[in-house]
Amino acid sequence: MVALVIVMNVVLVGVMYYSIRSKYEMTNRIRTISHSIDELHRELYEIEKKFSAEMKSISAQQEAKYAEIVAQRYEAPVYDIEELSQPIMESLESFEKALGVYKERVENRLYTLEEQLHSVLIPVSVGDEAH
């Protein structure tokens, strides 16, 4: 009878230990994901600031080019659409390249976070946790 009580206590302690350890591991995984998400938000904020600054810069450059072209146009009455569209196309191409880089960085970061979240959400078997 005493042996049965001791065995039951050992089993109860083992189950409690496993439960606490599993909860601790899950909490660590959630903290890691939370930290990654915070870092991603910080990066997105920085990217948004850079993007806004670049847009203002491009806009200022376009206005300057347009003013220069208009001034030249009044001096020389020849109207050439390619001459007007060239600075705009250059600005749009540089903007498109910058946006592509930002998009790629965000997509890579989101993919990493999805993988981490996927690994947390997939239940781990009891045999795998023992290793």
LODREN-875633 format. One record per residue: residue in one letter; x, y, z of N, C-alpha, C, O, CB in turn; residue number from 1. Coordinates in nm, 4 decimals, always signed. Atoms other than C-alpha are relative to their C-alpha. Glycine has a CB too. Layout:
# LODREN-875633
a	X	Y	Z	X	Y	Z	X	Y	Z	X	Y	Z	X	Y	Z	NUM
...
# end
This chain:
# LODREN-875633
m	+0.0815	-0.1193	+0.0000	+0.0000	+0.0000	+0.0000	+0.0867	+0.1269	+0.0000	+0.0597	+0.2214	-0.0741	-0.0932	-0.0009	+0.1206	1
v	-0.0908	-0.1143	-0.0078	+0.2812	+0.2419	+0.0912	+0.0744	+0.0144	-0.1334	+0.0985	+0.1260	-0.1794	+0.1007	-0.0169	+0.1183	2
a	-0.0701	-0.0035	+0.1287	+0.4612	+0.1486	-0.2316	-0.0893	+0.0625	-0.1067	-0.0412	+0.1373	-0.1918	+0.0434	-0.1423	-0.0429	3
l	+0.0938	-0.0569	+0.0970	+0.1498	+0.2381	-0.4312	-0.0098	+0.1520	+0.0176	-0.0137	+0.2250	-0.0814	-0.1399	-0.0650	+0.0152	4
v	+0.0059	-0.1439	-0.0274	+0.1302	+0.5817	-0.2636	+0.1287	+0.0664	-0.0486	+0.1237	+0.1753	-0.1058	-0.0216	+0.0269	+0.1518	5
i	-0.1281	-0.0557	+0.0450	+0.5015	+0.6403	-0.3353	+0.0039	+0.0061	-0.1529	+0.0472	+0.1063	-0.2097	+0.1188	-0.0847	+0.0538	6
v	+0.0018	+0.0048	+0.1463	+0.4591	+0.5358	-0.7007	-0.0931	+0.1093	-0.0535	-0.0594	+0.1780	-0.1499	-0.0452	-0.1405	-0.0505	7
m	+0.0945	-0.1032	+0.0440	+0.1545	+0.7641	-0.7356	+0.0602	+0.1396	+0.0175	+0.0417	+0.2263	-0.0679	-0.1325	-0.0109	+0.0787	8
n	-0.0642	-0.1292	-0.0227	+0.3512	+1.0546	-0.5846	+0.1097	+0.0258	-0.1038	+0.1227	+0.1375	-0.1537	+0.0587	+0.0060	+0.1419	9
v	-0.1050	-0.0141	+0.1009	+0.6442	+0.9921	-0.8216	-0.0621	+0.0328	-0.1360	-0.0115	+0.1192	-0.2075	+0.0851	-0.1296	-0.0090	10
v	+0.0686	-0.0258	+0.1269	+0.4052	+0.9833	-1.1204	-0.0547	+0.1423	-0.0004	-0.0408	+0.2138	-0.0997	-0.1145	-0.1024	-0.0233	11
l	+0.0554	-0.1353	-0.0108	+0.2331	+1.3025	-0.9996	+0.1099	+0.1056	-0.0136	+0.0913	+0.2050	-0.0837	-0.0736	+0.0171	+0.1342	12
v	-0.1122	-0.0935	+0.0101	+0.5681	+1.4813	-0.9577	+0.0533	+0.0020	-0.1437	+0.0869	+0.1085	-0.1955	+0.1130	-0.0387	+0.0996	13
g	-0.0470	+0.0068	+0.1390	+0.6762	+1.3604	-1.3047	-0.0923	+0.0757	-0.0941	-0.0457	+0.1481	-0.1820	+0.0117	-0.1453	-0.0451	14
v	+0.0971	-0.0698	+0.0848	+0.3566	+1.4897	-1.4660	+0.0087	+0.1512	+0.0242	+0.0028	+0.2300	-0.0702	-0.1444	-0.0514	+0.0278	15
m	-0.0119	-0.1429	-0.0315	+0.3911	+1.8231	-1.2849	+0.1276	+0.0581	-0.0620	+0.1247	+0.1681	-0.1172	+0.0000	+0.0220	+0.1537	16
y	-0.1259	-0.0460	+0.0569	+0.7551	+1.8549	-1.3953	-0.0130	+0.0153	-0.1521	+0.0290	+0.1168	-0.2077	+0.1142	-0.0981	+0.0351	17
y	+0.0190	-0.0051	+0.1445	+0.6660	+1.7766	-1.7581	-0.0889	+0.1184	-0.0376	-0.0600	+0.1891	-0.1342	-0.0613	-0.1318	-0.0513	18
s	+0.0930	-0.1097	+0.0280	+0.3776	+2.0265	-1.7493	+0.0691	+0.1347	+0.0152	+0.0546	+0.2220	-0.0704	-0.1218	-0.0073	+0.0931	19
i	-0.0693	-0.1268	-0.0234	+0.5906	+2.3053	-1.6032	+0.1068	+0.0227	-0.1062	+0.1215	+0.1342	-0.1562	+0.0632	+0.0022	+0.1405	20
r	-0.1041	-0.0129	+0.1013	+0.8761	+2.2364	-1.8455	-0.0596	+0.0356	-0.1372	-0.0049	+0.1192	-0.2090	+0.0807	-0.1303	-0.0094	21
s	+0.0648	-0.0291	+0.1279	+0.6404	+2.2378	-2.1460	-0.0503	+0.1437	-0.0036	-0.0361	+0.2125	-0.1047	-0.1162	-0.0973	-0.0251	22
k	+0.0492	-0.1374	-0.0069	+0.4827	+2.5638	-2.0331	+0.1165	+0.0980	-0.0123	+0.1047	+0.1992	-0.0814	-0.0770	+0.0238	+0.1318	23
y	-0.1178	-0.0862	+0.0069	+0.8278	+2.7197	-1.9871	+0.0533	+0.0087	-0.1435	+0.0862	+0.1176	-0.1905	+0.1099	-0.0522	+0.0944	24
e	-0.0492	+0.0013	+0.1377	+0.9388	+2.6141	-2.3375	-0.0938	+0.0781	-0.0917	-0.0478	+0.1526	-0.1782	+0.0153	-0.1446	-0.0503	25
m	+0.0969	-0.0710	+0.0826	+0.6174	+2.7468	-2.4937	+0.0091	+0.1507	+0.0265	-0.0002	+0.2307	-0.0667	-0.1435	-0.0518	+0.0276	26
t	-0.0132	-0.1411	-0.0346	+0.6576	+3.0768	-2.3073	+0.1243	+0.0590	-0.0660	+0.1205	+0.1709	-0.1171	+0.0064	+0.0180	+0.1530	27
n	-0.1224	-0.0482	+0.0671	+1.0132	+3.1095	-2.4393	-0.0210	+0.0171	-0.1492	+0.0254	+0.1151	-0.2075	+0.1160	-0.0966	+0.0246	28
r	+0.0259	-0.0104	+0.1443	+0.8974	+3.0433	-2.7951	-0.0870	+0.1227	-0.0295	-0.0618	+0.1962	-0.1250	-0.0690	-0.1293	-0.0529	29
i	+0.0889	-0.1141	+0.0209	+0.6199	+3.3010	-2.7634	+0.0770	+0.1306	+0.0187	+0.0567	+0.2257	-0.0568	-0.1204	-0.0061	+0.0969	30
r	-0.0819	-0.1207	-0.0201	+0.8667	+3.5577	-2.6250	+0.0883	+0.0264	-0.1215	+0.1038	+0.1410	-0.1638	+0.0874	-0.0140	+0.1267	31
t	-0.0858	-0.0153	+0.1176	+1.0981	+3.4943	-2.9193	-0.0797	+0.0559	-0.1173	-0.0335	+0.1467	-0.1864	+0.0640	-0.1349	-0.0384	32
i	+0.0842	-0.0482	+0.1100	+0.8168	+3.5453	-3.1688	-0.0426	+0.1437	+0.0263	-0.0423	+0.2263	-0.0649	-0.1243	-0.0904	-0.0183	33
s	+0.0408	-0.1360	-0.0353	+0.6971	+3.8549	-2.9840	+0.1146	+0.0981	-0.0253	+0.0934	+0.2069	-0.0788	-0.0449	+0.0067	+0.1478	34
h	-0.1167	-0.0851	+0.0234	+1.0485	+3.9991	-2.9942	+0.0221	+0.0206	-0.1501	+0.0521	+0.1317	-0.1939	+0.1261	-0.0618	+0.0649	35
s	-0.0181	-0.0102	+0.1447	+1.0740	+3.9237	-3.3671	-0.1040	+0.0926	-0.0617	-0.0728	+0.1709	-0.1515	-0.0078	-0.1385	-0.0648	36
i	+0.1059	-0.0857	+0.0527	+0.7412	+4.0930	-3.4336	+0.0279	+0.1456	+0.0362	+0.0095	+0.2346	-0.0469	-0.1381	-0.0437	+0.0544	37
d	-0.0348	-0.1367	-0.0384	+0.8480	+4.4002	-3.2362	+0.1125	+0.0533	-0.0880	+0.1093	+0.1685	-0.1314	+0.0409	+0.0057	+0.1483	38
e	-0.1122	-0.0394	+0.0856	+1.1710	+4.4094	-3.4354	-0.0488	+0.0302	-0.1420	-0.0035	+0.1257	-0.2050	+0.1076	-0.1110	-0.0029	39
l	+0.0565	-0.0225	+0.1331	+0.9735	+4.3802	-3.7596	-0.0752	+0.1332	-0.0045	-0.0630	+0.2082	-0.1014	-0.0942	-0.1161	-0.0391	40
h	+0.0703	-0.1281	-0.0050	+0.7510	+4.6708	-3.6551	+0.0987	+0.1166	-0.0011	+0.0766	+0.2176	-0.0680	-0.0891	+0.0074	+0.1248	41
r	-0.1016	-0.1039	-0.0024	+1.0595	+4.8759	-3.5793	+0.0610	+0.0187	-0.1390	+0.0795	+0.1317	-0.1843	+0.1091	-0.0342	+0.1022	42
e	-0.0568	-0.0071	+0.1345	+1.2083	+4.7916	-3.9197	-0.0988	+0.0629	-0.0982	-0.0608	+0.1444	-0.1822	+0.0404	-0.1398	-0.0482	43
l	+0.1008	-0.0572	+0.0891	+0.8816	+4.8728	-4.0953	-0.0136	+0.1505	+0.0220	-0.0317	+0.2264	-0.0732	-0.1353	-0.0689	+0.0214	44
y	+0.0067	-0.1431	-0.0296	+0.8702	+5.2083	-3.9192	+0.1180	+0.0731	-0.0637	+0.1015	+0.1791	-0.1239	-0.0019	+0.0238	+0.1524	45
e	-0.1187	-0.0610	+0.0603	+1.2264	+5.2842	-4.0290	-0.0110	+0.0027	-0.1528	+0.0245	+0.1017	-0.2168	+0.1269	-0.0763	+0.0426	46
i	+0.0172	+0.0060	+0.1452	+1.1490	+5.1722	-4.3839	-0.1007	+0.1053	-0.0443	-0.0808	+0.1721	-0.1458	-0.0461	-0.1411	-0.0445	47
e	+0.1018	-0.0991	+0.0332	+0.8397	+5.3912	-4.3861	+0.0581	+0.1416	+0.0061	+0.0282	+0.2251	-0.0792	-0.1202	-0.0126	+0.0954	48
k	-0.0645	-0.1311	-0.0090	+1.0450	+5.6901	-4.2703	+0.0917	+0.0240	-0.1197	+0.0885	+0.1312	-0.1801	+0.0797	+0.0117	+0.1309	49
k	-0.0904	-0.0144	+0.1138	+1.3089	+5.6285	-4.5382	-0.0783	+0.0175	-0.1296	-0.0428	+0.0986	-0.2151	+0.0930	-0.1215	-0.0103	50
f	+0.0833	-0.0056	+0.1187	+1.0403	+5.5741	-4.7991	-0.0623	+0.1392	-0.0136	-0.0638	+0.1960	-0.1228	-0.1096	-0.1085	+0.0054	51
s	+0.0603	-0.1327	+0.0012	+0.8670	+5.9004	-4.7047	+0.1033	+0.1059	-0.0374	+0.0750	+0.1954	-0.1169	-0.0620	+0.0319	+0.1365	52
a	-0.1064	-0.0951	+0.0307	+1.1955	+6.0911	-4.7157	+0.0404	-0.0099	-0.1473	+0.0633	+0.0916	-0.2131	+0.1219	-0.0248	+0.0907	53
e	-0.0376	+0.0187	+0.1401	+1.2817	+5.9413	-5.0533	-0.1084	+0.0539	-0.0926	-0.0784	+0.1126	-0.1965	+0.0260	-0.1486	-0.0296	54
m	+0.1102	-0.0528	+0.0810	+0.9375	+6.0280	-5.1892	+0.0064	+0.1530	-0.0047	-0.0146	+0.2135	-0.1099	-0.1368	-0.0468	+0.0567	55
k	-0.0114	-0.1457	-0.0028	+0.9845	+6.3888	-5.0759	+0.1164	+0.0452	-0.0875	+0.1062	+0.1440	-0.1601	+0.0186	+0.0506	+0.1447	56
s	-0.1174	-0.0335	+0.0804	+1.3283	+6.3942	-5.2359	-0.0313	-0.0131	-0.1490	+0.0035	+0.0741	-0.2285	+0.1187	-0.0904	+0.0378	57
i	+0.0359	+0.0213	+0.1405	+1.1958	+6.2508	-5.5620	-0.0952	+0.1087	-0.0463	-0.0818	+0.1614	-0.1568	-0.0637	-0.1390	-0.0202	58
s	+0.0961	-0.1046	+0.0348	+0.9088	+6.4972	-5.5583	+0.0706	+0.1336	-0.0213	+0.0404	+0.2059	-0.1162	-0.1068	+0.0135	+0.1097	59
a	-0.0746	-0.1250	+0.0135	+1.1483	+6.7883	-5.5044	+0.0833	-0.0002	-0.1279	+0.0918	+0.1009	-0.1977	+0.0906	+0.0220	+0.1223	60
q	-0.0797	+0.0094	+0.1223	+1.3726	+6.6640	-5.7844	-0.0869	+0.0160	-0.1232	-0.0488	+0.0828	-0.2193	+0.0742	-0.1332	-0.0054	61
q	+0.0905	-0.0103	+0.1142	+1.0771	+6.6280	-6.0184	-0.0448	+0.1444	-0.0199	-0.0505	+0.1933	-0.1327	-0.1220	-0.0915	+0.0194	62
e	+0.0430	-0.1393	+0.0111	+0.9576	+6.9799	-5.9390	+0.1116	+0.0860	-0.0562	+0.0874	+0.1731	-0.1398	-0.0446	+0.0539	+0.1363	63
a	-0.1133	-0.0769	+0.0497	+1.3053	+7.1185	-5.9992	+0.0223	-0.0266	-0.1495	+0.0449	+0.0659	-0.2275	+0.1269	-0.0341	+0.0801	64
k	-0.0178	+0.0351	+0.1423	+1.3387	+6.9301	-6.3288	-0.1117	+0.0607	-0.0835	-0.0878	+0.1127	-0.1924	+0.0032	-0.1542	-0.0191	65
y	+0.1141	-0.0535	+0.0739	+0.9912	+7.0373	-6.4346	+0.0136	+0.1512	-0.0167	-0.0127	+0.2052	-0.1241	-0.1319	-0.0344	+0.0718	66
a	-0.0189	-0.1450	+0.0081	+1.0656	+7.4019	-6.3507	+0.1087	+0.0338	-0.1016	+0.0962	+0.1297	-0.1778	+0.0362	+0.0581	+0.1383	67
e	-0.1089	-0.0220	+0.0954	+1.3893	+7.3782	-6.5478	-0.0484	-0.0211	-0.1431	-0.0154	+0.0560	-0.2332	+0.1181	-0.0938	+0.0304	68
i	+0.0515	+0.0298	+0.1346	+1.2117	+7.2232	-6.8447	-0.0966	+0.1090	-0.0457	-0.0943	+0.1503	-0.1616	-0.0706	-0.1379	-0.0022	69
v	+0.0944	-0.1064	+0.0352	+0.9358	+7.4849	-6.8337	+0.0759	+0.1266	-0.0377	+0.0412	+0.1946	-0.1342	-0.0973	+0.0284	+0.1170	70
a	-0.0801	-0.1184	+0.0318	+1.1966	+7.7609	-6.8256	+0.0651	-0.0147	-0.1372	+0.0670	+0.0808	-0.2148	+0.1078	+0.0232	+0.1079	71
q	-0.0616	+0.0233	+0.1299	+1.3755	+7.6070	-7.1233	-0.1041	+0.0074	-0.1109	-0.0766	+0.0539	-0.2216	+0.0707	-0.1357	-0.0023	72
r	+0.1074	+0.0024	+0.0984	+1.0471	+7.5662	-7.3010	-0.0390	+0.1416	-0.0427	-0.0659	+0.1672	-0.1600	-0.1217	-0.0736	+0.0562	73
y	+0.0329	-0.1376	+0.0349	+0.9726	+7.9363	-7.2817	+0.1105	+0.0642	-0.0815	+0.0854	+0.1516	-0.1644	-0.0263	+0.0815	+0.1251	74
e	-0.1108	-0.0513	+0.0785	+1.3164	+8.0079	-7.4174	-0.0007	-0.0602	-0.1398	+0.0195	+0.0100	-0.2388	+0.1327	-0.0288	+0.0696	75
a	+0.0041	+0.0687	+0.1298	+1.2883	+7.7490	-7.6940	-0.1401	-0.0593	-0.0160	-0.1752	-0.1514	+0.0577	+0.1119	-0.1127	-0.0103	76
p	+0.1391	+0.0424	+0.0121	+0.9302	+7.6956	-7.8130	-0.0207	-0.1416	-0.0545	-0.1348	-0.1816	-0.0778	-0.0713	+0.0951	-0.0870	77
v	+0.0125	+0.1363	+0.0510	+1.0027	+7.3424	-7.9389	-0.0495	-0.0893	+0.1140	+0.0077	-0.0896	+0.2230	+0.1367	-0.0521	-0.0579	78
y	+0.0619	+0.0861	-0.1007	+0.7871	+7.0931	-7.7501	+0.0387	-0.1452	-0.0281	+0.0052	-0.2005	-0.1329	-0.1554	+0.0170	+0.0007	79
d	-0.0435	+0.1381	+0.0166	+0.9400	+6.7496	-7.7003	-0.0466	-0.0818	+0.1203	+0.0022	-0.0625	+0.2317	+0.1548	-0.0083	-0.0164	80
i	+0.0582	+0.0796	-0.1099	+0.7417	+6.4981	-7.4927	+0.1029	-0.0909	+0.0656	+0.0967	-0.1145	+0.1862	-0.1165	-0.0842	-0.0515	81
e	-0.1030	+0.0864	-0.0580	+1.0422	+6.2695	-7.4474	+0.0867	+0.0778	+0.0979	+0.1296	+0.0252	+0.2006	+0.0873	-0.0616	-0.1102	82
e	-0.0806	-0.0831	-0.0878	+1.2340	+6.5546	-7.2948	-0.0705	+0.0227	+0.1338	-0.0057	+0.0285	+0.2383	+0.0307	+0.1338	-0.0674	83
l	+0.0771	-0.0184	-0.1223	+0.9559	+6.6084	-7.0422	-0.0125	-0.1294	+0.0802	-0.0083	-0.1276	+0.2032	-0.1378	+0.0534	-0.0333	84
s	+0.0255	+0.1266	-0.0695	+0.9027	+6.2426	-6.9615	+0.1270	-0.0672	+0.0527	+0.1187	-0.1502	+0.1432	-0.0714	-0.0948	-0.0927	85
q	-0.1245	+0.0652	-0.0403	+1.2693	+6.1436	-6.9219	+0.0292	+0.0144	+0.1493	+0.0553	-0.0866	+0.2145	+0.1151	+0.0567	-0.0793	86
p	-0.0285	-0.0112	-0.1445	+1.3238	+6.2911	-6.5702	-0.1046	-0.0732	+0.0848	-0.0718	-0.1318	+0.1879	+0.0056	+0.1480	+0.0416	87
i	+0.1058	+0.0689	-0.0742	+0.9910	+6.1529	-6.4545	+0.0234	-0.1505	-0.0033	+0.0090	-0.2174	+0.0991	-0.1391	+0.0340	-0.0582	88
m	-0.0261	+0.1436	+0.0119	+1.0757	+5.8057	-6.5841	+0.1200	-0.0414	+0.0848	+0.1173	-0.1469	+0.1480	+0.0237	-0.0379	-0.1465	89
e	-0.1170	+0.0305	-0.0826	+1.4171	+5.8152	-6.4148	-0.0369	-0.0026	+0.1471	+0.0058	-0.0911	+0.2212	+0.1113	+0.1020	-0.0243	90
s	+0.0438	-0.0048	-0.1400	+1.2575	+5.9142	-6.0862	-0.0867	-0.1209	+0.0339	-0.0710	-0.1815	+0.1398	-0.0774	+0.1301	+0.0279	91
l	+0.0866	+0.1151	-0.0244	+0.9943	+5.6441	-6.1166	+0.0789	-0.1305	+0.0044	+0.0480	-0.2191	+0.0841	-0.1073	-0.0083	-0.1073	92
e	-0.0816	+0.1206	-0.0025	+1.2560	+5.3807	-6.1946	+0.0774	-0.0128	+0.1300	+0.0856	-0.1215	+0.1871	+0.0957	-0.0010	-0.1172	93
s	-0.0729	+0.0066	-0.1275	+1.4633	+5.4723	-5.8898	-0.0962	-0.0284	+0.1147	-0.0625	-0.1021	+0.2074	+0.0768	+0.1319	+0.0262	94
f	+0.1025	+0.0267	-0.1013	+1.1475	+5.4741	-5.6795	-0.0405	-0.1465	-0.0034	-0.0543	-0.2097	+0.1014	-0.1233	+0.0900	-0.0218	95
e	+0.0402	+0.1396	+0.0144	+1.0477	+5.1338	-5.8165	+0.1080	-0.0945	+0.0542	+0.0762	-0.1945	+0.1186	-0.0291	-0.0319	-0.1475	96
k	-0.1090	+0.0820	-0.0529	+1.3902	+4.9883	-5.7349	+0.0016	+0.0032	+0.1524	+0.0143	-0.1005	+0.2175	+0.1349	+0.0479	-0.0553	97
a	-0.0008	-0.0143	-0.1466	+1.3797	+5.1249	-5.3802	-0.1187	-0.0749	+0.0612	-0.1042	-0.1429	+0.1628	-0.0044	+0.1504	+0.0407	98
l	+0.1194	+0.0688	-0.0502	+1.0281	+4.9938	-5.3292	+0.0166	-0.1513	-0.0105	-0.0279	-0.2245	+0.0779	-0.1252	+0.0451	-0.0778	99
g	-0.0247	+0.1434	+0.0160	+1.1326	+4.6520	-5.4619	+0.0898	-0.0540	+0.1101	+0.0659	-0.1627	+0.1628	+0.0624	-0.0279	-0.1359	100
v	-0.0914	+0.0410	-0.1073	+1.4168	+4.6326	-5.2099	-0.0749	-0.0060	+0.1322	-0.0616	-0.1030	+0.2067	+0.1203	+0.0971	+0.0105	101
y	+0.0769	-0.0015	-0.1245	+1.1871	+4.7302	-4.9237	-0.0991	-0.1157	+0.0043	-0.1140	-0.1821	+0.1069	-0.0741	+0.1333	+0.0158	102
k	+0.0988	+0.1079	+0.0060	+0.9227	+4.4835	-5.0358	+0.0673	-0.1348	+0.0239	+0.0149	-0.2182	+0.0977	-0.0728	+0.0001	-0.1363	103
e	-0.0723	+0.1263	-0.0170	+1.1765	+4.2011	-5.0561	+0.0420	-0.0208	+0.1453	+0.0303	-0.1313	+0.1982	+0.1232	-0.0034	-0.0911	104
r	-0.0405	+0.0104	-0.1411	+1.3079	+4.2762	-4.7052	-0.1183	-0.0351	+0.0887	-0.1079	-0.1196	+0.1776	+0.0635	+0.1313	+0.0477	105
v	+0.1192	+0.0262	-0.0814	+0.9579	+4.2806	-4.5601	-0.0503	-0.1413	-0.0241	-0.0881	-0.2099	+0.0709	-0.1113	+0.1022	-0.0313	106
e	+0.0459	+0.1353	+0.0304	+0.8603	+3.9587	-4.7398	+0.0903	-0.1047	+0.0643	+0.0415	-0.2043	+0.1176	-0.0055	-0.0214	-0.1513	107
n	-0.0932	+0.0939	-0.0638	+1.1742	+3.7818	-4.6163	-0.0228	-0.0060	+0.1497	-0.0227	-0.1138	+0.2091	+0.1449	+0.0396	-0.0291	108
r	+0.0223	-0.0064	-0.1448	+1.1097	+3.8973	-4.2615	-0.1316	-0.0681	+0.0377	-0.1378	-0.1414	+0.1364	-0.0006	+0.1467	+0.0481	109
l	+0.1294	+0.0636	-0.0269	+0.7436	+3.7900	-4.2758	+0.0084	-0.1515	-0.0170	-0.0527	-0.2260	+0.0595	-0.1081	+0.0574	-0.0930	110
y	-0.0164	+0.1427	+0.0202	+0.8438	+3.4501	-4.4130	+0.0678	-0.0632	+0.1216	+0.0277	-0.1700	+0.1677	+0.0812	-0.0275	-0.1275	111
t	-0.0701	+0.0500	-0.1186	+1.0844	+3.4042	-4.1218	-0.0941	-0.0082	+0.1192	-0.0945	-0.1068	+0.1927	+0.1198	+0.0897	+0.0337	112
l	+0.0953	+0.0003	-0.1113	+0.8155	+3.5001	-3.8731	-0.1062	-0.1089	-0.0158	-0.1449	-0.1725	+0.0822	-0.0675	+0.1363	+0.0114	113
e	+0.0972	+0.1052	+0.0247	+0.5654	+3.2646	-4.0353	+0.0587	-0.1369	+0.0335	-0.0086	-0.2216	+0.0921	-0.0468	+0.0037	-0.1457	114
e	-0.0659	+0.1267	-0.0304	+0.8151	+2.9805	-4.0089	+0.0120	-0.0195	+0.1507	-0.0119	-0.1290	+0.2015	+0.1388	-0.0057	-0.0655	115
q	-0.0119	+0.0094	-0.1453	+0.8758	+3.0575	-3.6416	-0.1356	-0.0280	+0.0633	-0.1468	-0.1121	+0.1526	+0.0598	+0.1291	+0.0577	116
l	+0.1342	+0.0205	-0.0536	+0.5040	+3.0788	-3.5705	-0.0486	-0.1409	-0.0316	-0.1126	-0.2049	+0.0518	-0.0977	+0.1044	-0.0569	117
h	+0.0389	+0.1349	+0.0403	+0.4463	+2.7556	-3.7606	+0.0663	-0.1038	+0.0911	+0.0029	-0.2016	+0.1308	+0.0382	-0.0256	-0.1478	118
s	-0.0699	+0.0961	-0.0856	+0.7089	+2.5773	-3.5516	-0.0549	+0.0030	+0.1414	-0.0502	-0.0987	+0.2106	+0.1502	+0.0288	+0.0017	119
v	+0.0578	-0.0074	-0.1341	+0.5439	+2.7019	-3.2307	-0.1375	-0.0658	+0.0021	-0.1729	-0.1329	+0.0991	-0.0101	+0.1468	+0.0469	120
l	+0.1371	+0.0494	+0.0019	+0.1928	+2.6052	-3.3355	-0.0108	-0.1502	-0.0263	-0.1109	-0.2119	+0.0100	-0.0781	+0.0740	-0.1038	121
i	+0.0031	+0.1442	+0.0263	+0.2794	+2.2520	-3.4499	+0.0328	-0.0711	+0.1302	+0.1386	-0.0476	+0.1886	+0.1008	-0.0408	-0.1142	122
p	-0.0282	+0.0699	-0.1259	+0.2505	+2.0239	-3.1474	+0.1216	-0.0913	-0.0140	+0.1401	-0.1583	-0.1156	-0.1225	-0.0819	+0.0446	123
v	-0.1201	+0.0831	-0.0026	+0.5726	+1.8489	-3.0561	-0.0351	-0.1259	+0.0779	-0.0942	-0.1176	+0.1856	+0.1231	+0.0759	+0.0646	124
s	+0.0345	+0.1251	-0.0679	+0.5384	+1.4822	-2.9631	+0.0806	-0.0152	+0.1271	+0.1868	+0.0453	+0.1415	+0.0234	-0.1202	-0.0920	125
v	-0.0642	+0.0199	-0.1287	+0.6331	+1.3664	-2.6151	+0.1408	-0.0586	-0.0183	+0.2336	-0.0199	+0.0527	-0.0856	-0.0922	+0.0886	126
g	-0.1300	+0.0611	+0.0237	+0.9195	+1.1550	-2.7508	+0.1022	+0.0998	-0.0498	+0.2202	+0.0889	-0.0165	-0.0131	-0.1122	-0.0985	127
d	-0.0929	-0.1011	+0.0525	+1.0711	+1.4547	-2.9336	+0.0451	+0.0957	+0.1086	+0.1587	+0.1430	+0.1048	-0.0649	+0.0782	-0.1138	128
e	-0.0362	-0.0966	-0.1051	+1.0677	+1.6768	-2.6240	+0.0998	-0.0602	+0.0970	+0.1722	+0.0141	+0.1633	-0.1248	+0.0469	+0.0761	129
a	-0.0892	+0.0640	-0.0938	+1.2630	+1.4220	-2.4227	+0.1464	+0.0152	-0.0436	+0.2373	-0.0018	+0.0376	-0.0365	-0.1473	+0.0143	130
h	-0.1365	-0.0099	+0.0522	+1.5687	+1.4788	-2.6461	+0.0584	+0.1342	+0.0272	+0.1729	+0.1603	-0.0098	+0.0036	-0.0275	-0.1478	131
# end
